[in-house]
């Protein structure tokens, strides 16, 4: 059983759904739609806390070091590439947050800036997730024993509880559901 990599793949599925909603919302903003600022902030909160702080931290703090111990190089290898993409994603989320703040203060042109950063983030992360699911995790499944996979999965649970806080994962999953509903309603309007 590939528990740790399966946990990460399951989280990718949630992230991909929110990315689809983000893309839909960005296209609406580009088309001149008026979007409640809170919807933009909800997406940013999910991406910052679930995709980055929780999910990427599991990879960066736990999975990647284990792969390095098994001989996978950081520099010039898949781990290094994933780390660079995590940083690029953080930069785009910061751009989205700045644009969302300006948009909330009435600068409607900031909506186009949010949309631009969001579409760049969506493209980056969709490609990133495909590489992790189809290349990096497959390599990890070859390198890590079933016992190591289970140990990592247990440590992932610790990230959820200790670094994020009790119940925070569930709150973020509810936030993702809320975002999906909000964007669906907005796109039908």
C-alpha positions as CSV (number, residue, x, y, z in Angstrom):
1,X,0.0,0.0,0.0
2,X,1.4,3.4,-0.9
3,X,-0.1,5.4,1.9
4,X,1.9,8.6,2.0
5,X,1.9,9.1,-1.7
6,X,-1.8,8.3,-1.8
7,X,-2.5,10.9,0.9
8,X,-0.8,13.5,-1.3
9,X,-2.6,12.4,-4.4
10,X,-5.9,12.7,-2.5
11,X,-5.0,16.2,-1.5
12,X,-4.1,17.0,-5.1
13,X,-7.7,16.0,-6.1
14,X,-9.2,18.6,-3.7
15,X,-6.6,21.2,-4.9
16,X,-7.4,20.5,-8.6
17,X,-11.1,21.1,-8.0
18,X,-10.4,24.5,-6.4
19,X,-8.0,25.3,-9.2
20,X,-10.9,24.7,-11.7
21,X,-13.1,27.1,-9.7
22,X,-10.2,29.6,-9.6
23,X,-9.9,29.5,-13.3
24,X,-13.6,29.9,-13.8
25,X,-13.6,32.9,-11.5
26,X,-10.6,34.5,-13.1
27,X,-12.2,34.2,-16.5
28,X,-15.3,35.9,-15.1
29,X,-13.2,38.7,-13.8
30,X,-11.5,39.1,-17.1
31,X,-14.9,39.3,-18.7
32,X,-15.8,42.2,-16.4
33,X,-18.0,40.4,-13.9
34,X,-18.4,41.9,-10.5
35,X,-17.2,39.3,-8.0
36,X,-17.6,39.5,-4.2
37,X,-14.2,40.2,-2.7
38,X,-14.7,37.6,-0.1
39,X,-14.8,34.8,-2.8
40,X,-11.3,35.9,-3.9
41,X,-10.1,35.9,-0.3
42,X,-11.6,32.5,0.3
43,X,-9.7,31.0,-2.6
44,X,-6.5,32.7,-1.4
45,X,-7.0,31.4,2.1
46,X,-7.5,27.8,0.8
47,X,-4.4,28.0,-1.4
48,X,-2.2,29.5,1.3
49,X,-3.3,27.2,4.1
50,X,-4.3,23.9,2.5
51,X,-2.2,23.8,-0.8
52,X,0.9,25.5,0.5
53,X,1.1,25.4,4.3
54,X,-0.3,22.0,4.8
55,X,0.2,20.0,1.5
56,X,3.5,21.5,0.3
57,X,4.9,21.4,3.8
58,X,4.3,17.6,4.0
59,X,6.3,17.3,0.8
60,X,9.1,19.7,1.7
61,X,9.5,18.8,5.4
62,X,8.9,15.0,5.1
63,X,8.7,13.4,1.7
64,X,11.5,15.2,-0.1
65,X,14.1,14.7,2.7
66,X,13.2,10.9,2.7
67,X,13.7,10.8,-1.1
68,X,17.1,12.6,-0.7
69,X,18.1,10.0,1.9
70,X,17.3,7.3,-0.7
71,X,19.7,9.0,-3.1
72,X,17.4,11.3,-5.1
73,X,19.4,14.6,-5.5
74,X,17.9,17.9,-4.6
75,X,19.9,20.0,-7.1
76,X,19.2,19.3,-10.7
77,X,16.6,16.6,-9.9
78,X,12.9,16.4,-9.5
79,X,12.9,17.5,-5.9
80,X,14.7,20.7,-6.8
81,X,12.2,21.4,-9.6
82,X,9.3,20.8,-7.2
83,X,10.8,23.2,-4.7
84,X,11.3,25.9,-7.3
85,X,7.7,25.5,-8.4
86,X,6.4,25.7,-4.8
87,X,8.3,29.1,-4.5
88,X,6.9,30.3,-7.8
89,X,3.4,29.4,-6.5
90,X,3.9,31.3,-3.3
91,X,4.9,34.4,-5.3
92,X,1.7,34.1,-7.4
93,X,-0.5,33.7,-4.3
94,X,1.1,36.9,-2.9
95,X,0.2,38.7,-6.2
96,X,-3.3,37.4,-5.9
97,X,-3.6,38.6,-2.3
98,X,-2.3,42.1,-3.2
99,X,-4.8,42.3,-6.0
100,X,-7.6,41.0,-3.9
101,X,-6.9,43.7,-1.3
102,X,-7.0,46.4,-3.9
103,X,-10.1,44.9,-5.4
104,X,-11.8,44.9,-2.0
105,X,-11.0,48.6,-1.6
106,X,-12.8,49.4,-4.9
107,X,-10.1,49.2,-7.5
108,X,-11.9,47.1,-10.1
109,X,-8.8,47.0,-12.4
110,X,-7.2,44.9,-9.7
111,X,-9.6,42.2,-10.7
112,X,-7.7,41.8,-13.9
113,X,-4.5,41.6,-12.0
114,X,-6.0,38.9,-9.7
115,X,-7.2,37.0,-12.7
116,X,-3.8,37.2,-14.4
117,X,-1.9,35.9,-11.3
118,X,-4.6,33.3,-10.7
119,X,-4.5,31.9,-14.2
120,X,-0.7,31.7,-14.0
121,X,-1.0,29.9,-10.7
122,X,-3.6,27.5,-12.0
123,X,-1.4,26.6,-15.0
124,X,1.7,26.2,-12.8
125,X,0.0,24.0,-10.2
126,X,-1.9,21.8,-12.7
127,X,1.4,21.1,-14.4
128,X,3.1,20.7,-11.1
129,X,0.5,18.2,-9.8
130,X,0.7,16.2,-13.0
131,X,4.5,15.9,-12.6
132,X,4.2,14.9,-8.9
133,X,1.5,12.3,-9.5
134,X,3.0,10.8,-12.6
135,X,6.7,11.1,-12.1
136,X,7.8,12.0,-8.5
137,X,5.3,9.9,-6.6
138,X,6.0,6.9,-8.9
139,X,9.7,7.3,-8.2
140,X,8.9,7.6,-4.4
141,X,6.8,4.4,-4.6
142,X,9.8,2.6,-6.0
143,X,12.3,4.0,-3.4
144,X,10.2,3.8,-0.2
145,X,9.3,0.6,1.5
146,X,5.7,0.0,2.6
147,X,6.8,0.6,6.2
148,X,8.4,3.9,5.2
149,X,5.2,4.9,3.3
150,X,3.1,4.2,6.4
151,X,5.6,6.1,8.7
152,X,5.4,9.1,6.4
153,X,1.6,8.9,6.3
154,X,1.6,9.0,10.2
155,X,3.9,12.0,10.1
156,X,1.5,13.7,7.6
157,X,-1.3,13.3,10.1
158,X,1.0,15.0,12.7
159,X,1.4,18.0,10.3
160,X,-2.4,18.3,10.0
161,X,-2.8,18.3,13.8
162,X,0.3,19.9,15.2
163,X,1.3,22.5,12.5
164,X,-2.2,23.3,11.3
165,X,-4.2,22.8,14.5
166,X,-6.9,20.4,15.5
167,X,-9.8,20.6,13.1
168,X,-8.1,23.0,10.6
169,X,-7.9,20.4,7.8
170,X,-11.6,19.8,8.1
171,X,-12.3,23.6,8.1
172,X,-10.2,24.0,5.0
173,X,-12.0,21.2,3.2
174,X,-15.3,22.9,4.1
175,X,-13.9,26.1,2.8
176,X,-13.0,24.3,-0.5
177,X,-16.6,23.1,-0.8
178,X,-17.9,26.6,-0.1
179,X,-15.6,28.1,-2.8
180,X,-16.9,25.5,-5.3
181,X,-20.5,26.4,-4.5
182,X,-19.9,30.1,-4.6
183,X,-18.1,30.0,-7.9
184,X,-20.8,27.7,-9.4
185,X,-23.5,30.2,-8.4
186,X,-21.5,33.1,-9.7
187,X,-20.8,31.4,-13.0
188,X,-24.5,30.7,-13.5
189,X,-25.5,34.3,-12.9
